[in-house]
Amino acid sequence: MNKTIWVLLLICGFTFQTTAQEKKHNLQFDTLAKRWDEALPIGNGMLGALIWEKNGKLRISLDRADLWDERPMKGLHREEFSFKWVQEQVAKKQYDTVQKLFDHPYDREPAPSKIPGGAIEVPIIAWGAQSTALIDLKTATSSVTWKNGTVLKSFVHATAPVGWFRFENTPETFDINLVAPQYTGATKNAGDPVKGDDLSRLGYQQGKITKLGNSISYKQEGWGGFAYTINLLWKRLDNKTIEGVWTISSTNQRFRIAETNETLLEKHLLSGFNQDHASHKAWWANFWSKSAIRIPDELIEKQWHLEQYKFGSTSRKGAPPISLQAIWTADNGRIPPWKGDYHHDLNTELSYWPAYSANHLEEGMAYLDHLDQNKENYRRYTQLYFGVEGLNVPGVTTLEGTEMGGWIQYALSPTVSSWLSHHYYLQWRYSMDKQFLKERAFPWIEAAACYLEKLTVVDKHGVRKLPISSSPEINGNSLSAWFNDNTNYDLALMKFNFMAAKELALELGLKKIAAHWDSIMLQFPSFSISENMALNIAPGFPYAESHRHFSHLLSIHPLGLIKAENGEKEKTIIQNSLRQLDSIGPSGWCGYSYAWLSNMKARAKDGEGAAKALQIFAKAFCLVNSFHVNGDQTKSGYSSMTYRPFTLEGNFAFASGVQEMLLQSHAGFIELFPAVPDGWKDVSFQTLRAEGAYLVSAVRQSGLTKSVTITSDKGGILKLKLDTKGFKQKANGKAKMLRQENGYTTIEMGAGGSIVLTN
């Protein structure tokens, strides 16, 4: 915990029992999983491992984030590859041609795709049964104990490109092997992007495994000169103890390190397990110190900590951002579900929602670093497909940001860059970093605005619109998925982008530029609302059928263009839109739908509804290791989909939903416990981050706010929704109460200043 905050809370008589290190939050089982997607997951953003048992052998599945087959999608880039040509086919009602050229390749071709690494295997049948298999969240360390006394401890180092294992009380006979993915052989599965094609369809020659004494290496050639190498090295410390270290390198120039694998492993093995474990634990101690929560719902509280653990394991500066499965690619002989790619029509965006208020801005920067690194590729695509300058991003991309096709309403959507603009905006609002604003946030948002200005058209009534519009994934991949009027999804994204361009330009003192973006924004129409005051999908097209993607409600969350705080009309729109979702039911939903719903219910100040959505998600849409698997695993009617493809976005949207219940700051003021169920009488959180770069800790006892501590990173004037007339105050540094009126308190703070209010 921040020492200043801790001291102030002690002075005022309140303590916060942090829960990040509690054993009850650990993943713990009596035996190892027998499936890869139920395995114990460990990782550091670049390297990942899954620990499980396969055919009587301990299996540690190894992965690296940049293992990619990046061959161009076969048949995608033809002379017809243009938004204008698609518009012509829609006008002629000849959409089957578009489907054949731009959609079918994604389903039928095995690549481009994320690919797996390999696996370490150790025969364990003679050891007997396990007694425990767990991950200690505090230290991000896996531990497996067998009843014969053998113990495995394993971790992927938090900051170094190595994974460790240590066997204690080992039997005399001990064998370690490296197993390669099966890239050759007969093809049994083809043309199914959910289950995944067989790896053999990639057409690789099988790589070579070399074992020399206590070292093993494996090199695999991929497509177009790409290759990766796995190295494994171990030593016996005594008759009972073995320590080993592994790594994966690739020929991807962006993420290469100077050392060879052999040199790297020898150096780490020389330093030893305990020394590396100490520095690894120090990183995780710092990670867990950034924020914590305490709530009375044990299921939701544990799941939140598991999501924080997975976020810290999968997103790290200097590594690629979170893709569909990140560093835990399927180890089943197949290409991962949906090719393990970057889906920017929902998945990547949801994955980074919790970064901001959980006070993990540095980890969140991995996402924006990736987008900036690929910016020139996005500009190429924008000019090629849309025929205008500026910046848009394919909805489905490779690691390098190249388009992959698919349902093109979404895979080639005209508004993807605007949803990504929202993450640049949030990083600015939560950090108030002027350099980031000037050099990265505003340039991205303005480039997206320039593109949209050129792409949209103004009709004779002065109304600006897209030539054709869509709403993920309404009406699937069909002609009827295109609308002549702006959908509420596209409209929300465009309105947000121009509003943000105006706001950020003013922040930089660019008044003329701000005025221009404001004039463009004002040309867009109002959102389409039904007769019963609920958001439509598009004009004349209400939400009337259960659907997993709440794309028509983007203006409520995450964009916050429609706010309950803005008055009765907008509050009614939010309430009626969510009632409509509930009344039509969840048959078409998947796991991330419930996670997203919890965020929207929290924005509507419906704590009971938010908690219910979170409980259903954790109970029905997660495997025992907490992986989100899209379908209802309990078959309890929470969805008509009961399949189990693993993707991560639902997990992280869940964490965001919990945080929205505890703290909100999107409406221009800080609100404590805005959507807490009536039964949650005692709730606490530590250093959640609010817009304006404020760190907030608060304690609620017997249903009343008892203390709040606010620290300012950058200084400023904040508005707090709290009547502080009975509260004692203690300031540290520059912090001054300015006024108290209508249930709000305004506080002026200097950079680094803190204030504690207690009742």
Buried (B, 14 or more C-beta within 10 A) or exposed (E): BBEBBBBBBEEBEBEBEBBBBBEEBBBBBEEBBEBBBBBBBBBBBBBBBBBBBBEEBBBBBBBBBBBBBBBBBEBBBEEBBBBEBBBEBBEEEEBEEBBEBBBBBBBBBBBBBBBBBBBBBBBBEEBEEBBBBBBBBBBBBBBBBBEBBBBBBBBBBBBBBBBBBBBBBBBEEEEBBBBBBEBEEEEEBBEEBEBBBBBBBBBBEBBEBEEEEBBBBBBBBBBEEBBBBBBBBBBEEEEBBBBBBBBBBBBBEEBEEEBEBBEBBBEBBEBBBEEBBEEBBEBBBEBBBBBBBBBEBEEBBBBBBBBBBBBBBBBBEEBBBBBBBBBBBBBBBBBBBBBBBBBBBBBBBBBBBBBBBBBBBBBBBBBBBBBBEBBEBBBEBBBEBBEBEBBBBBBBBBBBBBBBBBBBBBBBBBBBBBBBBBBBBBBBBBBBBEEBBBEBBBBBBBBBBBBBBBBBEEEEEEEBBBBBBBBBBBBEBEBEBBBEBBBBBBBBBBBBBBBBBBBBBBBBEBEEBBEBBBEBBEBBBEBBBBEEBBBBBBBEBBBEEBBBBBBBBBBBBBBBBBBBBBEEEBBBBBBBBBEBBEEBBBBBBBBBBBBBBBBBBBBBBBBBBBBBBBBBBBBBBBBEBBBBBBBBBEEEEBBBBBBBBBBBBBBBBBBBBBBBBBBBBBBEBBBBBBBBBEEBEEBBBBBBBBBBBBBBBBBBBEEEBBBBBBBBBBBBEBBBBBBBEEBEBBBBBBBBBEEBEEEBBBBBBEBBBBBBBBB
